[in-house]
Amino acid sequence: MGLFSQVWRIKGREVINQDISAIPANKILYAKREYLPILMHVWKIVEDTTKFRWRATSYIRSSPSHRQGIALDIAPDIAPTSKRFYAVTNMSDPVLYKRERLIRLLQQAVRRLPIYKYDVGIFIEPDHLHIGLFQRRRRPSNRLFKWGIYKPVYPDSARRMKLPLIRS
């Protein structure tokens, strides 16, 4: 596939670009060489630690961090036979940021991250993980954030945001 394709196949994985026109071609090349290998390595560590498969849902698109190529979104890769049991398939907010087991596993993943050229933030959003790179300001600091935001795409998002931590 070419540089301006919406889906790049890299090391056997698909990286989805929602809006490749969001940044100039020379910046895409730079991001693909400088940032994407780190983001993909973090993705692999998340998979190795959680023992869940994740799929990329967004790399280049018109939003601040994605426009710079410093962020990758990954979502649970649910087996077709299990999709009917997953909240998002039923248009229900999956509130990943309220799932204790996932949070604990992601805390382990963050501790396993090596020191990269950039600091790494993993943001647990309602239905995906946002992996972002940041310029280092002091000493290296990789961090996990619970980012419980209202997602209007899910009719029950406001109600599910009020749930306590889901222990499982």
HELIX and SHEET records of a PDB file:
HELIX    1   1 ILE A   20  ALA A   22  5                                   3    
HELIX    2   2 ALA A   25  GLU A   34  1                                  10    
HELIX    3   3 LEU A   36  THR A   50  1                                  15    
HELIX    4   4 PRO A   64  GLN A   68  1                                   5    
HELIX    5   5 LYS A   83  PHE A   85  5                                   3    
HELIX    6   6 ALA A   87  ASN A   90  5                                   4    
HELIX    7   7 LEU A   96  LYS A   98  5                                   3    
HELIX    8   8 GLU A  100  ARG A  112  1                                  13    
HELIX    9   9 SER A  157  MET A  161  1                                   5    
SHEET    1   A 2 VAL A   7  ILE A  10  0                                        
SHEET    2   A 2 ARG A  13  ILE A  16 -1                                        
SHEET    1   B 5 TRP A  54  SER A  58  0                                        
SHEET    2   B 5 ALA A  71  PRO A  76 -1                                        
SHEET    3   B 5 LEU A 129  PHE A 134 -1                                        
SHEET    4   B 5 ASP A 119  ILE A 124 -1                                        
SHEET    5   B 5 ARG A 143  LYS A 146  1                                        
END                                                                             
